[in-house]
Amino acid sequence: MTRPVRWLALVALLVATQGCVRGCTSRQPPIHVNPNMDDQPRYEAQAESSFFADGKTMRTPVEGTVPRSSLPEPLRDDPRFLTGKEADGSLVAASPVAVNDAVLARGQERYGIYCAPCHHRVGDGKGVLFTRGNIPTTSLHLDRVRAATDGHLFDVITNGLGLMPGYRYPISPEDRWAIVAYVRTLQAEHAGEAP
């Protein structure tokens, strides 16, 4: 055999056997370069511990710790407040949050951070995305947006719609309802203007 033919045969053999190496089963345990990530010692919840002086694995929170949910008790368990939906799955017609100056101020602040870059500070849809990227953004003054329920606006903020991403994680339910209240204020201030 000539040298090029041998090389070609070797390459053909490697290509033919490459599929057998990957995905083949073996009775041998896999080789792990860093096995400490596979078997990490840990305690089960409520288990005893010889490491801590009090014998408990679960630690009490550090003094001054702020709980994850600072919502008032009635709202914390209210599915309408948390999801914007009634028990039957339909969207709520009106916000379950009482609107006052503090809620509107918070809504305006959150709107300025999360909504104004796209929808513009007055809600006409001519924010940065439109002016610099020529990407159409919904005007909050369209008749269909004005006619939408508060639950629909809350749902769009939560889950997104079209090009708009969902803000479920960065914006708390309380702040989402504050934004809805502020959007309704913007719509009232600019009633009668062309979108």
N, C-alpha and C positions, 0 to 999 in steps of 0.2 A: 504494500500500500504506500502510496506517496504521502508526503507530509500534509498537504492541504486536505486530502481525503481523510486522513486520520483525525485532523482537527474538526472537520465537518462531522465525522462520525461521533466524536466526543461531544460536540455541541448538541447533536441530535439526541444522544443518550441522556445528556443533562436535561434537555427540554422534556424528553419523554418521562423521565423519572421525577421531575420536579413536582408534579401533581401528587405523587405517592407520598412524598415526605410531609407535605402540609395536609393536615386533616386525617392522617392515618391514626388509627387507635394503637395504643400500647398498654401493656400491663405494668410498665414502669411508671413511678410517679414523675410528674413534670419537673424539669430542672428550673429552679428559681434562683436568680442571681441575688435577689433581696427578699428572702422569705419572711422577714419580720412583718411585712404588710399583710400576709396571709393569716397569721395566727396572732392576734393581738389580745393580751390579757385584759379582761374587763369584768366589771361586776354586774350582776342582774339587779334590776330595780328592787328595792326593799330587802336586799340580801344583807347578811352580816359582814362586817369587815374587821379584820384584826389590825389593819393599818391605822385607822382613826381611833382616837381615845374613847369616843362615845360608842364605838362598835357599829355605827351606821354607815352605809355606803352613800346614802343620799344626804347631801349637805344642805343646811339651811341657807337661804339667800343672805348675801352680805348686807349688813345694815345700810339702809339708804337706797337699796336697789329699787328701780322703778319697774312695775309690772308691765308686761307686753301690752296688755289691754288696759288702757286707762279710761275706757268708756264707762258711763254711768250704768249701774246694774240693770235698769229696765231695757236699755238699748243693746247691751252685750249679748242678750239671748233673743233679740227680735229679728226674725228672718227678713222681715220687710226692710229693716234698717241695713242689714248686712248684705242682702242680695238685690234689693230693689224690686222684689217680686212678692206677689201674694202667695198664699198657701197653695192655690191651684196652679201656680206657675205663670200667671199673667202679671204684667208689669204694673206697679203701683201707679195710681193716677197722680197723687201729690206726695211730696216729700214727707216722711215721718218726723223730720226734724223741724222744730219751731225756729223760724227765721227771725233773727234780731241783728243789731248792729255788729256784734262780735262775730256772728256766723258770716255775715256779708263781708266783713273785713278779712276774715280768714279765707273766704272764697276768692276774694279779689287777689290776695297774696298768692294763693295756690294757682289761680288762673294765670297770673303773670308769669309764674315759673313753668307750668306744664302746658298751658293752652295757647297763650299769646304768641309764642314763636311761630306757630302755624296759623291760628285763627285770627291773629292780630289783637291788639289790646282792646279794640272796640267790637271784635267779633265778626268783622266783615269778610274774613277768609283771605285777607291780603297780607299775611305775615311773611316771615323770612322765606319760608318754603315757596311761596308764590312769587315774591319779588325777585329772589335770587335764583331759584330753581325752576320757575315757571310751572310749578306743580299745583294743579287745582286743589284748593282746600275749601271745604264746606263753609259757607257763611252761616253763622248762627242766627241770622235774621231772615232766612228763607221761611216761607209759610209752613213748609213741612216740618221744619225744626221747631218753629213756634208752636205748632199744633201737637208736637210729640209730648208724651207724658213725661213727668219728672223721672219716672222709673226707666223710661227709654234712655233719657240722657245719662242717668246713672249707669245703666247697662253698657252704653257706648264707652263711657269713661272707663268702666271696669274691664270690658272685654275687647274694646277696639271695634272699628268698622272700616272696611276698605283699607286705605293706606294708613289709617290711624292705629297705632299700637294700643294694646290694653294697658291700663295703669293700675291694675289690681294690687300689685306689690308696692310700688313706690308711694301710692296715695291711699291713705286709710279711708274706710267707709265714711267716717265723720267728715273728712276733708272733701270727699267726692260729693257728698250732699251739700257742703258749703259752696263748692264750685257750681253745682246745679242752681242753687239760690242766686249766686252772682250772675250766672248766665241769664236767668230770668230778669234780673235787674237791668242788665245790658239790653236785653230785648225790649223792655219797657221804655228805657231811655231813648232808644233809636227806633221806636215804633213809627211806621209811616215812611221811613227812609227806604230808598231802593237798595236791595241787597247787592 
